[in-house]
């Protein structure tokens, strides 16, 4: 077995100690305002006897709040006696981005969900990814990453199973079981546009069953999103056996889909202001008008028509009206074979 890479991040958590510990991981950061400072990353571990180790993260993106709210509830309310095994809870994985209400870190402009496995001696975001990948993942059996669409997206409630070329069939089977019992409105099988650098993609590569949930939208705090995150996370933790609780005989209904290949991501053909003609959940056809791209400062110019290249169900849609060429306007999904999940 290869030795773990060194990590710049240190922690006041004692991994061998049972019970509840609430502390921090500390990322050394020498900036203009503090030559020998550190970035505090909240971290809690709740351990009790034998059982699986499950990691739950929130705020991988700093403009997504439902996950951190629910994870912090668990930290405050869960007793060690209620746990069988170990829960590792990281409510603000990208704490600098969370403080800035930003998808990316203000320290280096990087997206924590696109730098895994990270670099222990790279930029701050790369160092956080390396800590999660090299220190936390090897201790774990399963991983739940809580997202919420962020400022730029309206998105359907969903649990995503990230499929990569290196994903072992048995790992995918365990991840799909987690997604079923999470019980979101959609279960989405995705390759993330071919990019394996997400936290779940990296976890799966190491053999961890992992899901990424989207439980809110447009950078707000949704009361329904918080409630549903609480319900769905509780159910999947019970299914994994780390926080035992009574489960129904079967998982909740969830529509099992994948992102439409070769055209399901509708990208803006130019700059302007996009007027969508459809809402989340609408069924659209290939060639159908998706909306109009306006040049609002040039009233004599007719808006440009934007059409769907493929048909499907509208899964996500851009929140910002202003768009640049290449911005994602919406994402379409279609049912997987055997779509009942």
N, C-alpha and C positions, 0 to 999 in steps of 0.2 A: 504494500500500500504506500502511495506517495505521501510524503510529509506535508502537512498544511503549510501554506505560505505564511510568512510573518505578517502581522497586522499592526498598523500604527494605532489602531483604536484600542483603548483599554477600558476596563469596566470594574465597578465596585460589586458586581454580582459574584457570589461564590457558587459555581456550577454544581458542586458536590453537596451543597447544603439543602436539606428538605425544608418545606414550609414556603411561606410567601416572602419574597424579597422585591422591593421596589427601589430602583436606583437609576443608573444611567450607564450608557456607553459614552466614552469621551473621545472625541476626535481632535487631536492636536491641530491648532490652526494659528499660524502666525500672520496676522494681518496688520494693517496700518494702526488700528486702534488698540491692539493688544499683541505685543511681540511674542509672549509665551502663554497665550490663551488656549482654550479648547471649546469645541462645539458640543453642547449637551444633547444627547440622543436618549430620550426616556426609554427605559427598559425594565420589564418586570418578569420574574420567573416564579411560577407557583408549582411546587413539586410535592408529590406524595406517593411513595411506594412505587411498585412496578406498574408499567403501562407504557403507552406510546408517548413520544415527545412531539408536540405540535407547535409550530410557529404561526403566529398571526401578526401581520403587519398592516399598518394604515399609513396614509400620507406618504406613500411612495411619490405621489404628486401632491404638492402643497396646497392645491386649490380643491381638495376633495375631503369632506369633513365627516360624513356619516360614519365611516370606519373608525377614525380616531375617537369619536364620541362614544361608540359602543365598546371599543377596546378599553378605554379609560373606565367605563362602567364596570367591566369585568375586573380590572385591577382593584377598584375600590370595594367591590361587593363579594367577590369570589373568595371563599375560604379554602385553605389547603385541603381540608377534609373532604371537600366536594370534588377534588381532582384525583384521578387515578393515572399516575404517570407524571407528565410534566407539560405545562403550558409556558411557552416563551412569548411574551406580548411586547410588541414594539409599535406603540400607537403613532409615533411621529418619526418614521424611518428617515424621511427627508426633512428634518426639523428646520434647517435654514429656509427651505422652500415654503414650509407651512407658515413660518413667521412672516414671510413675504407674500402670502396668498398667491403663490406662483406655481405653475406646473414644473418649472425648472429652478435650479438652485441659483440664488443671487451671488453665490460665491464663485461659480465657474460657468454658469449658463448651461449646465448639462442636465439631462433628463435621467433620473435614477433608474427608470424603467428601460433605458436603452444603453446601459454601460456594463451590464453583467458579462463576465464574472468579476469585473472591476480590476483595480490595480492598487495594491496596498501602499504604493508610493506614488500614486497619480494625483489627480486633482481631488478636492474634497469629496465630490460626488462619487468618483471612482473608488476612493478609500472606503466610503460607506458601503458601496456594493461589495467590495472585497471582504469587509467585516461580515456582512450577511452571508456571503457565499462561502467563505473559508472558516468562519468561526461558528455561525449559527446553523447553517444547513447541515454540516456533518453531524450535529447532535440530534437531528430531527428525523421523524418518520413521515410527516405530512406537513403541508404548508397551505395556509389560506391568506391570500393577499386581497385586502379590501380596497376597492376603488369606488369612484362615484362620477365618472364622466368628466368632471372638471369644468373650467370656465367655458371651454370652446364647444361643448357637446350637450345636446339633448340625446339621451340614449335609453333604450329599453332595459328594465331590470334584468340582470343576467348573471350567470356564472360561466366563465370561459375556461375551456380546457385547451391549453396551448400545445399544439402538435409540432414537433420539430423532427428533422430527419433522424436524430439519434434517440428518439423516444422509444423505450422498450414497450412492447405490447402489454405486459403485465402492469407497468407503471401507468399507462394510459387507462387501463381497465379500472385501476384503483382511483385515478383522478375522476373518471366519469362517474364512478359510484359516489364520490364526494359531491360532484355537481348535482347528481340526482337528489341526494338527501339535503343539499343546501336548499333546493326547491325554489329557485328563482323563476320568474316568468319564462325566461329563455335559458336554455343550455346551449352555448355557442362553441362549436369546434373550430379553432382558428390556428393558422400558422403565423399570424401577426405580420402579414405581407412579406413573409419569408425572413423576418428579422428575429434571430434566436436570442437577442440580448436582454430580454425581459427577465424579471425575477423568477417567474414561473417557468419560463423556458430553461433557465439555468438550473433551477431546482429539479426539474424533470430529468435533465441530463445527468444529474447526480443520483437519480433513482428515487426521488421524493415524489409522492403523489401530491399534485399541486393544482389549485384553482385560483383564478382571479375573478373577483365579483365586481360588477358595476351596479351600485345601489343608490345612485343619485344623479344629478345632472346640473349643468350650467353654473357651477361654482356656488350654489346656494346650499342651505341646510334644509332638506326636505323632511317634514315630520313623518310622512309615510316611509321615506327612505331609512330613517333612523329606526323606526318600528320594525320594518322588514329586515334590516341588517341584524337587529337583535334576534329576531325569530330564526332567521336562516342560519346565522352563525351558531346559535345555541343548538340547533338541530344537527348540524354537521359535526360539531364537537361531541355530541352524544353518539352519533354514528361511529366516530373514530374511537370512542371509548375513553377519551381523556377527561370528559366531564359527563359522567353517566347520567342519563335521564330516560324516562319512558318515551319510546318512539312509536309512531303508528305502524300498522302492519306493512304499509307500502309508502314509498316516498311521495311527496306532492307531485301533481301534474306539472310538467315543464316541457315546453316546446323545444325539441332538439333540432338545432339548425347548424349550418356552416355559412361562412361568408361566401357570397357568389363569386366564383373564380373568374379572372380575366374580364373585369368590368364591374364588379360589385362595389368597388370603391370609386365613387363619382368625384373626380377631381376638377377643380375650376380651370377652364381653358384660358382664362385671362384675369385681369384685375377688374374690380368693380364692386357692385353691391348686389348680393344675390337675393332674389325673391323666390322662395320655394313654393311649390304648388301642392305639396303633400305633407302629411304628418306621420309621426311614428306609428307603425303598425299598418300603414296603408300598403296594399298590394299594387305593384306597378308592372308595366310591360316593357320589353325592349323597344326602344324607339320612342317611347312616350315622353312627353314634355315634362322635365323635372322642375323647371323654373326659368327665370329670366335673370340675366346678368346686366345690370343697369350701369350706365355712366352718368351719375346724377348731376355732375357739374357741366354736362354737355347735353342740354335738353333737346337739341335738334337730332340727336342720334337715337335711333330705335334700339331698345334693349336686345341683347343677344340671346337667342334661344339655347338652352342647355337641355340635352335629352339623355335618357338612360341608355347605356350601351347594352345592359342586360335587364331582365325582369327579376322580381323578387319582392320581399317585404322590407319596408324601411325600418332599419334597426337603430341607426343613429343619424343625427342631423346637426349641422353646424349651428351654433347659437349666434355668433357674430354676423351682422349683416355685411360688413365690409370684408372683402376677400381679395387675396392675391392669387396669381396664377399658381396652380399646384395645391392650393388649400383643399382639404377634404370637405365636400359639400354634404355628402351622406354616404351611408354604407347599407348595402342590401344583403339580406340573408335568405336562404332557402332551406327547406326541410332536408334533414339527413335521411338516409334510408332507414326505415324503422324509427320514425320521428318521435314516437311517444317515449318520453324519458322518465 
